[in-house]
Amino acid sequence: MTVDVVVHADAQLLTEAAAARLIVKLIDAQAARGEAALVLTGGRIAAAIYRAIGGNPARDAVDWSKVDIWWGDERFLPSGDPERNETQARAALLDTVALDPARVHPMPASDTAGGSDPELAASRYADALARAAAPGSAQLPHFDVLLLGIGEDGHVASVFPEHPVAYETRPVSAVRGSPKPPPIRITMTLPTINTAEEVWLLASGADKAKAAGMALAGAGAVQVPAAGVRGVERTVWLLDRAAASEVPLKSRTLR
């Protein structure tokens, strides 16, 4: 497994480069397997990347009807709520490409059947993952790329430092008492995240610098969940200079 730290001059260049990189990765996955699977994240930089993909002419080289879309975490809110990661991704990209609706797998919303119970919702998402897994494999499908934003505290998805979910081993977990609103969420756990072929961690801005620096310096995964993330084949940190300001120079590849 390789770890790459790619630093771009600013957030705009990071956004454009990450979008182009993701398009190429999806094309390559489809060339190899006939399909691709992408796990989305939420947040400011992720939304900008999704919009950049939508505006890139090369996006049409992807057969979007053969892309499975999953989410790494979700805010447990009603369908269509603007704070849901699903809502953000649909507005920024998903509603503009020819996806197969059966291959889009949002996490359950709080207003779906049984929606008042986040543990049940997490279990249902774990079941959906298991149904998509290849026969005879583990209870998870193949993920070509899993995207993660990084919080100022080093959290990824909705796995927060020192929170009980940081110790979870089930594929998907409910999160209660999130230190960031809303307090109830659903998230893939670190063991699930770490089954992805490639994991890309995205960060821009000086407020992410300490977390990125600590994670890449080898902090503990419970204290800094981003430090516990790794792709099976490759882990890619995509940062702008501000977010990389506390990353050791020897770790960086400047663009």
C-alpha positions as CSV (number, residue, x, y, z in Angstrom):
1,M,0.0,0.0,0.0
2,T,1.4,3.4,-1.0
3,V,0.7,6.8,0.6
4,D,0.9,9.9,-1.6
5,V,0.6,13.4,-0.4
6,V,-0.1,15.8,-3.2
7,V,-0.1,19.5,-2.5
8,H,-1.7,22.1,-4.8
9,A,-1.1,25.8,-4.7
10,D,-4.7,26.7,-3.7
11,A,-8.2,25.3,-3.2
12,Q,-9.2,26.0,-6.8
13,L,-6.3,24.0,-8.3
14,L,-7.0,21.3,-5.8
15,T,-10.6,21.1,-6.8
16,E,-9.9,21.0,-10.6
17,A,-7.1,18.4,-10.2
18,A,-9.1,16.2,-7.9
19,A,-12.0,16.2,-10.3
20,A,-9.8,15.3,-13.3
21,R,-8.1,12.6,-11.2
22,L,-11.4,11.1,-10.2
23,I,-12.7,11.0,-13.8
24,V,-9.6,9.1,-14.8
25,K,-9.9,6.7,-12.0
26,L,-13.5,5.9,-12.9
27,I,-12.6,5.4,-16.5
28,D,-9.7,3.1,-15.5
29,A,-11.9,1.1,-13.2
30,Q,-14.5,0.6,-15.9
31,A,-11.8,-0.5,-18.4
32,A,-10.7,-3.1,-15.9
33,R,-13.9,-4.3,-14.4
34,G,-16.7,-3.0,-16.7
35,E,-18.1,-0.9,-13.8
36,A,-16.9,1.4,-11.0
37,A,-17.9,2.0,-7.4
38,L,-17.4,5.4,-5.7
39,V,-18.0,6.3,-2.1
40,L,-18.9,10.0,-1.6
41,T,-18.3,12.4,1.3
42,G,-19.8,15.7,2.2
43,G,-18.3,19.2,2.9
44,R,-17.2,22.3,1.1
45,I,-14.3,20.9,-0.8
46,A,-16.2,17.8,-1.9
47,A,-19.1,19.8,-3.3
48,A,-16.6,21.9,-5.3
49,I,-15.0,18.8,-6.7
50,Y,-18.4,17.4,-7.7
51,R,-19.3,20.6,-9.5
52,A,-15.9,20.5,-11.2
53,I,-16.5,17.0,-12.5
54,G,-19.9,18.1,-13.9
55,G,-18.2,21.0,-15.7
56,N,-15.3,18.9,-17.1
57,P,-15.9,17.8,-20.7
58,A,-14.1,14.5,-19.9
59,R,-16.9,13.5,-17.6
60,D,-18.7,12.0,-20.6
61,A,-15.9,9.4,-21.0
62,V,-17.3,7.8,-17.9
63,D,-20.3,5.4,-18.4
64,W,-22.3,6.8,-15.5
65,S,-24.9,4.1,-15.9
66,K,-22.3,1.6,-14.6
67,V,-21.1,3.6,-11.6
68,D,-22.3,2.5,-8.1
69,I,-22.6,5.5,-5.7
70,W,-22.4,5.0,-2.0
71,W,-21.9,7.4,0.9
72,G,-19.4,7.2,3.7
73,D,-21.6,9.0,6.2
74,E,-24.8,10.9,6.4
75,R,-26.6,13.4,8.7
76,F,-29.7,11.7,10.0
77,L,-32.2,14.2,8.7
78,P,-35.3,14.1,6.5
79,S,-35.0,13.3,2.7
80,G,-34.0,16.4,0.8
81,D,-32.8,18.3,3.8
82,P,-30.0,20.7,2.5
83,E,-27.7,19.5,5.3
84,R,-27.7,15.9,4.0
85,N,-24.6,14.9,2.1
86,E,-27.0,13.2,-0.4
87,T,-28.8,16.4,-1.2
88,Q,-25.5,18.2,-1.7
89,A,-24.1,15.6,-4.0
90,R,-27.3,15.4,-6.1
91,A,-27.3,19.1,-6.6
92,A,-23.6,19.4,-7.4
93,L,-23.3,16.4,-9.7
94,L,-25.5,13.4,-9.5
95,D,-28.6,15.0,-11.0
96,T,-26.5,16.1,-14.0
97,V,-25.2,12.7,-15.1
98,A,-27.0,9.6,-16.5
99,L,-26.8,7.4,-13.4
100,D,-28.8,4.2,-13.0
101,P,-31.1,5.0,-10.0
102,A,-30.8,1.4,-8.9
103,R,-27.0,1.9,-8.5
104,V,-27.4,5.0,-6.3
105,H,-27.4,4.0,-2.6
106,P,-28.1,6.9,-0.2
107,M,-28.1,6.2,3.5
108,P,-31.6,6.1,5.0
109,A,-33.2,9.4,5.9
110,S,-34.9,10.1,9.2
111,D,-38.3,10.3,7.5
112,T,-38.2,6.9,5.8
113,A,-40.0,3.8,7.3
114,G,-38.6,3.2,10.7
115,G,-36.6,6.4,10.3
116,S,-36.7,7.5,13.9
117,D,-34.2,4.7,14.8
118,P,-30.7,5.5,13.5
119,E,-29.4,2.0,14.7
120,L,-32.0,0.4,12.4
121,A,-31.0,2.8,9.6
122,A,-27.4,1.8,10.0
123,S,-28.3,-1.9,10.0
124,R,-30.3,-1.4,6.8
125,Y,-27.3,0.2,5.1
126,A,-25.1,-2.6,6.2
127,D,-27.6,-5.0,4.6
128,A,-27.5,-3.0,1.4
129,L,-23.7,-3.3,1.3
130,A,-23.9,-7.0,1.9
131,R,-26.4,-7.5,-0.9
132,A,-24.0,-5.7,-3.3
133,A,-21.0,-7.8,-2.2
134,A,-19.7,-10.4,-4.7
135,P,-20.7,-14.0,-3.9
136,G,-18.4,-15.7,-1.5
137,S,-16.7,-12.4,-0.5
138,A,-16.9,-10.5,2.7
139,Q,-20.0,-8.5,3.5
140,L,-18.9,-5.5,1.5
141,P,-18.8,-4.6,-2.2
142,H,-15.7,-3.5,-4.0
143,F,-15.0,0.2,-3.7
144,D,-12.7,1.7,-6.3
145,V,-12.4,5.1,-4.6
146,L,-13.6,6.3,-1.2
147,L,-13.5,10.0,-0.7
148,L,-13.1,11.6,2.8
149,G,-13.1,15.1,4.0
150,I,-11.0,15.9,7.1
151,G,-12.4,17.8,10.0
152,E,-10.5,20.4,12.0
153,D,-10.4,17.8,14.8
154,G,-9.1,15.0,12.5
155,H,-12.5,13.3,12.1
156,V,-13.3,11.5,8.9
157,A,-16.8,10.5,7.8
158,S,-18.7,10.7,11.1
159,V,-15.9,9.0,13.1
160,F,-15.0,11.5,15.7
161,P,-11.9,11.5,18.1
162,E,-12.5,9.6,21.3
163,H,-16.1,8.9,20.3
164,P,-17.4,5.3,20.8
165,V,-17.8,5.0,17.0
166,A,-14.0,5.2,16.7
167,Y,-13.9,1.7,18.3
168,E,-16.7,0.2,16.2
169,T,-16.1,-2.9,14.2
170,R,-19.5,-3.3,12.6
171,P,-19.6,-2.2,8.9
172,V,-22.0,0.8,9.5
173,S,-22.8,2.5,12.8
174,A,-25.3,5.0,14.2
175,V,-23.6,8.0,15.8
176,R,-25.3,9.7,18.7
177,G,-23.9,12.8,20.4
178,S,-21.8,14.0,17.5
179,P,-19.7,16.9,18.6
180,K,-20.7,18.7,15.4
181,P,-24.4,19.2,14.5
182,P,-26.6,17.5,13.8
183,P,-26.1,15.2,16.8
184,I,-27.4,12.0,15.1
185,R,-25.6,10.5,12.1
186,I,-24.8,7.3,10.3
187,T,-21.3,6.4,9.2
188,M,-19.2,3.7,7.7
189,T,-16.7,2.6,10.3
190,L,-12.9,2.6,10.0
191,P,-12.7,-1.1,9.1
192,T,-15.2,-0.6,6.3
193,I,-13.5,2.5,5.0
194,N,-10.2,0.6,4.9
195,T,-11.5,-2.0,2.5
196,A,-11.6,0.5,-0.4
197,E,-9.0,0.0,-3.1
198,E,-8.1,3.7,-2.9
199,V,-8.9,6.2,-0.1
200,W,-8.6,9.9,-1.0
201,L,-8.4,12.4,1.9
202,L,-9.3,16.0,0.9
203,A,-8.5,19.1,2.8
204,S,-8.2,22.8,2.1
205,G,-7.5,25.8,4.3
206,A,-5.3,26.5,7.3
207,D,-8.0,25.2,9.7
208,K,-7.2,21.7,8.5
209,A,-3.5,22.0,8.8
210,K,-3.1,20.7,12.4
211,A,-5.3,17.6,11.7
212,A,-3.4,16.8,8.5
213,G,-0.1,17.2,10.1
214,M,-0.9,15.0,13.1
215,A,-2.5,12.3,11.0
216,L,0.6,12.1,8.7
217,A,2.9,12.2,11.7
218,G,1.4,8.9,12.9
219,A,-1.1,10.0,15.6
220,G,-3.4,7.3,17.0
221,A,-6.5,6.5,15.1
222,V,-8.8,7.0,18.2
223,Q,-7.3,10.5,18.8
224,V,-7.1,11.4,15.1
225,P,-9.3,9.2,13.1
226,A,-7.8,10.4,9.8
227,A,-4.6,8.7,11.0
228,G,-6.3,5.3,10.9
229,V,-7.4,5.5,7.3
230,R,-5.7,3.6,4.5
231,G,-6.6,2.2,1.2
232,V,-5.9,-1.4,0.3
233,E,-3.7,-0.3,-2.6
234,R,-3.3,3.4,-2.2
235,T,-4.0,6.3,0.1
236,V,-3.9,9.7,-1.4
237,W,-3.9,13.0,0.5
238,L,-5.0,15.9,-1.7
239,L,-4.3,19.2,0.0
240,D,-3.8,22.8,-0.7
241,R,-0.7,24.6,0.6
242,A,-2.6,26.0,3.6
243,A,-3.8,22.6,4.7
244,A,-0.4,21.1,4.2
245,S,1.5,23.8,6.2
246,E,2.1,21.4,9.1
247,V,2.9,18.3,6.9
248,P,6.6,17.4,6.9
249,L,8.2,18.6,3.6
250,K,9.6,15.1,2.9
251,S,6.0,13.8,2.7
252,R,4.8,16.2,0.0
253,T,4.6,16.2,-3.7
254,L,4.0,19.8,-4.9
255,R,1.8,20.6,-7.9
